[in-house]
Amino acid sequence: MSARLIEYLRHCGRVALLGFGREGRSSYVFLRKHFPERRLLIADQSRIELNDPNVAFFRGERYFDVLGESDLLLKSPGVPLKNATLPMGLEVTCQADLFLRFAPCLKVGVTGTKGKTTTSTLIHEMLRASGIGSRLMGNMGVPVFDCLEGLEQAAVIELSSHQLEYCRASPQVAVWTNLYEEHLDHYTGGFLGYAAAKANICRWQEPNDVLIYNAEQPLLELANVTECRARLLPIGATEEPPFLRGITNPRLCGEHNRQDIYFAAAAARQLGATEEAICQAVLEFQGIPHRMYPISDAGRIHWVDDCISTIPRSVLCAIDALGDVDTLLIGGQDRGLCYDAFAQELACRSVRHIICMPETGQSIARLLRQQGSGQKILEVQTMEEAVAAAQLYTAAGKTCLLSPAAASYNQYKNFEEKGRHFAECINNIAAAKPLSPE
């Protein structure tokens, strides 16, 4: 535990929690543990079930009224401030910012549009295999305040753009995997605002720190970072370290996963991980749910959940990595991404069936038809319909891939819920009599 963090919070005035989901509740538990009688402000659009006489609640449409009543705003990542007017003197922070500023351990931070969770998990496993104490936390669902007790030598933190947006500190070892269009509806300035948030992974680094980044993208230029004081370590997709040659794992197939391995190996070596331990971690990696994750072989179809693929680029990477995708399930929330180039590339892939779900699936279906795609394009409204159609048309021994190229919030709480529903639908049809296409 950091005494500096407790002392900082003790003197920061009126504290407000904006958002009361997983991270907001984590912040509340932490504050109540150390300040049992302190008056807190909690704001959320939804109804808050909490019996605490020392809390003032701001609920419903006017929950942003809390901004004018607080001195320190502890913001949850999913709450955008894009259209909010911030009063003068209000300090906006978040768990990630406070952890990076005050936690007394070595910090390895990982960000990127895609590859964050795989890279973070690999770093953690590489360190553990080397006997280096490590805690894995952050955007994969573990609030960093939940890990403040019993911190080990290193904290490996997956950092989303939302978590980085209000950070005023950077980790000693930063990994930036890539940068593509995503979350354009969240940031003022669209892509530029999103890129600027990502750049906080390295914006506050010192000369003794290191930034490991994708050598194939001008990340600093895209994010308009004119100066980075850290030591730069670019990693290319084909720059395989000699000690990793011949090391393969089917759970890490595809060029994009290989590059994640290289990112992780470079970061782990900065902390003293051995080459032997790095290889062991790669070989023993079990995969991560919803990331090119095999669900079932029901009906002699290889059902694969890649629900984490919320942008076109990662969908194409998954198709290429798997190699035998016969049916693609696609579509989700429309957040303003342009799918023209994606549709052109998808039309050139060997995928024979494209099953399109709301909302973006309909747009992609229209683009594919305009291009005269020879693929069979089906539009459906529900996951049940999508899985039934996939069962009908997917060739035996081939793969049906759920890889949406869009977020899931139009019909689901998050991508995990969408992936679980996909698996449930597969289980429901597993015992049914196989159908034959018309």
FENFENKA-V553941 format. One record per backbone hydrogen bond with DSSP energy under -1.0 kcal/mol. NH is the residue of the N-H (numbers start at 1). CO is the residue of the C=O. Records with the same first field share a line. If there is no record, write none. Layout:
NH=CO  CO
This chain:
6=2
7=3
8=4
9=5
10=6
16=72
17=41
18=74
19=43
25=21
26=22
27=23
28=24
29=25
30=26
31=27
32=28
33=29
34=30
35=31
38=35
40=54
41=15
42=56
43=17
44=58
55=52
56=40
58=42
63=60
65=62
66=63
67=64
68=65
69=66
71=14
72=14
73=91
74=16
75=93
76=18
79=76
84=81
90=87
91=71
93=73
98=94
99=95
100=96
101=97
102=98
103=99
105=103
106=153
108=155
109=173
110=157
111=175
113=178
119=115
120=116
121=117
122=118
123=119
124=120
125=121
126=122
127=123
128=124
129=125
131=128
132=127
135=154
137=156
138=142
139=158
141=138
142=138
146=143
147=144
148=145
154=133
155=106
156=135
157=108
158=137
159=110
164=160
165=161
167=164
173=107
174=210
175=109
176=212
177=111
186=183
190=187
192=189
194=190
195=191
196=192
197=193
198=194
199=195
200=197
201=198
202=199
203=199
205=202
209=206
210=172
211=231
212=174
213=233
214=176
215=235
217=214
219=217
222=218
223=219
224=221
225=220
231=209
233=211
235=213
240=238
244=241
245=242
247=244
252=249
258=254
259=255
260=256
261=257
262=258
263=259
264=260
265=261
266=262
267=263
268=264
269=265
270=266
272=269
273=268
278=274
279=275
280=276
281=277
282=278
283=279
284=280
291=288
293=305
295=303
296=303
300=297
301=298
302=398
303=296
304=400
305=293
306=402
308=290
309=306
310=308
315=311
316=312
317=313
318=314
319=315
320=316
321=317
322=318
323=319
326=399
327=399
328=353
329=401
330=355
331=404
333=407
343=339
344=340
345=341
346=342
347=343
349=346
353=326
354=376
355=328
356=378
357=330
360=332
361=357
364=360
365=361
366=362
367=363
368=364
369=365
370=366
371=367
372=369
373=368
376=352
378=354
380=356
386=382
387=383
388=384
389=385
390=386
391=387
392=388
393=389
394=390
397=300
398=395
399=324
400=302
401=327
402=304
403=329
405=309
411=408
412=408
418=414
419=415
420=416
421=417
422=418
423=419
424=420
425=421
426=422
427=423
428=424
429=425
430=426
432=429
